[in-house]
Amino acid sequence: MKGKLLLVTILCAFALAACGRKAPASEGSAAAENAPAQEEAEPSKGQTAEADPSSANITVASLAGLIGKEDAEAVALLGEGTPEYGGEDMLTGRRYQLDLLGELADVSLSINLYREGDNVVEQCRIDLPQSDLQACRDQLAGLFGEPSESYENSYFFETDTAVIVLADPYGDGPYIEISGPSDNV
């Protein structure tokens, strides 16, 4: 009976290792020792971009450059993130946590917002709950030049392909919304 139990335990360890899952360390198999390295090398589909080493080079400017681009280009730059789906399993967005403007920011991309089924990135929102509005304004001015317009606690920056709005209307932390120019919608 003990021989059968040992055989089943070894088979389970190999099956788990083949699936890329971590086998319990008490089983001591070589497959169990290699499983953690496999998990770290291959991020899962729902994993956020913060674990991707390439995300260290992501800036607000690179996110603005995604507006109007295919979702595949966003995935190539940021990783899978956490995809979001709407009715009929249509991709509607992706969520990430990225280091931007000196803090860990929640980033969401809106896909298929205006042109349903095109899988195009149409908006980006970056929540910066810990940042100072004026410091963010200065950093964005360094990237995009001085704001084209400003209102109470809101600044508008423009590029050839995007409009970047920095705002903190309620004083609870600034956010950035990036979208295409109004004539492209």
C-alpha positions in Angstrom: 0.0 0.0 0.0 2.8 2.4 0.9 4.5 1.7 -2.5 1.3 2.7 -4.3 1.0 5.9 -2.3 4.6 6.8 -3.1 4.0 6.1 -6.8 0.9 8.3 -6.8 2.8 11.1 -5.0 5.6 11.0 -7.5 3.2 11.0 -10.5 1.3 14.0 -9.0 4.6 15.9 -8.5 5.5 15.3 -12.2 2.0 16.3 -13.3 2.1 19.6 -11.4 5.6 20.4 -12.7 4.4 19.7 -16.2 1.6 22.2 -15.7 4.0 24.8 -14.5 2.7 24.8 -10.9 4.7 24.6 -7.8 4.8 21.2 -6.3 5.0 20.9 -2.5 8.6 21.1 -1.3 8.2 18.0 1.0 8.0 15.8 -2.1 11.7 16.7 -2.9 11.5 15.9 -6.6 13.7 17.6 -9.1 10.5 18.8 -10.9 9.3 20.5 -7.7 12.6 22.3 -7.3 12.5 23.7 -10.9 8.8 24.8 -10.8 9.3 28.2 -9.1 11.9 29.2 -11.8 9.3 28.4 -14.5 6.6 30.5 -12.8 8.9 33.5 -12.4 10.1 33.3 -16.0 6.6 33.2 -17.6 4.1 35.8 -16.3 0.6 34.6 -16.2 -2.0 36.1 -18.5 -3.7 38.0 -15.7 -0.5 39.3 -14.1 0.0 43.1 -13.9 2.8 44.8 -15.7 4.6 45.7 -12.5 6.2 42.3 -12.5 7.5 42.8 -16.0 11.1 44.2 -16.0 10.4 46.2 -19.2 7.7 48.2 -17.4 10.5 50.2 -15.7 10.9 52.3 -18.9 7.2 53.2 -19.2 6.4 56.9 -19.1 3.3 59.0 -19.5 4.6 59.9 -23.0 4.9 56.2 -24.0 1.3 55.7 -22.8 0.2 58.7 -24.8 1.9 57.1 -27.8 -0.5 54.1 -27.5 -3.6 56.2 -28.3 -5.0 55.1 -31.6 -2.7 52.0 -31.7 -3.7 48.3 -31.8 -4.2 46.5 -28.6 -1.4 44.2 -29.6 1.0 47.1 -29.5 -0.1 47.9 -25.9 0.5 44.3 -24.9 3.9 44.3 -26.5 4.8 47.4 -24.5 3.1 46.7 -21.2 2.3 43.0 -21.1 -1.1 41.4 -20.8 -2.1 43.2 -17.6 -5.6 42.4 -16.4 -7.9 42.2 -19.4 -11.5 43.3 -19.1 -14.3 42.1 -21.2 -17.8 43.4 -22.0 -20.8 41.8 -23.6 -20.2 39.1 -26.2 -16.7 38.7 -24.7 -15.4 41.8 -26.4 -12.2 43.3 -25.0 -13.0 46.6 -23.3 -9.8 47.4 -21.5 -6.7 46.4 -19.6 -5.5 47.3 -16.1 -2.0 47.7 -14.9 0.0 49.0 -11.9 3.0 51.0 -13.2 5.7 53.2 -11.6 4.9 56.6 -13.1 5.8 60.1 -11.9 7.5 58.7 -8.8 4.7 56.5 -7.5 2.9 53.2 -8.2 -0.1 54.3 -10.3 -3.2 52.4 -11.4 -3.4 52.6 -15.1 -6.4 51.6 -17.2 -6.6 51.4 -21.0 -10.0 51.7 -22.8 -10.2 49.6 -25.9 -13.2 49.4 -28.3 -14.7 52.5 -26.7 -15.8 54.4 -29.8 -14.9 52.0 -32.6 -16.3 48.7 -31.4 -14.4 45.6 -32.6 -11.3 47.5 -33.9 -9.3 46.6 -30.8 -7.8 50.1 -30.7 -6.6 51.8 -27.5 -8.8 54.9 -27.3 -8.2 56.2 -23.8 -5.9 55.8 -20.9 -6.5 56.8 -17.3 -3.7 57.1 -14.7 -4.7 57.5 -11.0 -1.9 59.1 -8.9 -3.5 59.3 -5.4 -0.3 60.2 -3.6 1.1 62.9 -5.9 0.9 66.7 -5.7 -1.0 68.3 -8.6 1.6 71.1 -9.1 4.5 68.6 -9.1 2.7 66.5 -11.7 2.0 69.6 -13.8 5.7 70.4 -13.8 6.7 66.9 -14.8 4.1 66.8 -17.6 5.3 70.3 -18.8 8.8 68.8 -19.1 7.4 66.0 -21.3 4.8 67.9 -23.4 5.5 71.6 -23.0 3.4 74.1 -21.2 -0.3 73.4 -20.9 -2.4 74.7 -23.8 -5.2 75.5 -21.3 -5.8 75.4 -17.6 -8.7 75.8 -15.3 -9.1 75.3 -11.6 -7.0 72.2 -10.8 -7.0 71.1 -14.4 -4.3 71.3 -17.0 -4.5 70.4 -20.7 -1.5 69.3 -22.7 -1.6 68.4 -26.4 0.5 66.4 -28.8 -0.2 65.6 -32.5 -1.9 62.4 -31.5 -3.2 62.9 -28.0 -4.8 65.2 -25.5 -3.5 64.8 -21.9 -5.6 66.1 -19.1 -4.2 66.4 -15.6 -6.8 67.1 -13.0 -7.6 66.9 -9.2 -11.1 68.4 -8.9 -11.7 67.2 -5.4 -8.3 67.3 -3.9 -8.1 63.6 -3.3 -5.2 62.9 -5.7 -4.6 63.8 -9.3 -5.4 61.7 -12.3 -4.4 61.9 -15.9 -6.7 61.1 -18.8 -5.2 60.6 -22.3 -7.3 60.4 -25.4 -7.1 61.2 -29.0 -7.7 64.7 -30.3 -11.4 65.5 -30.6 -11.3 65.5 -34.3 -10.2 61.9 -34.4 -13.1 60.5 -32.3 
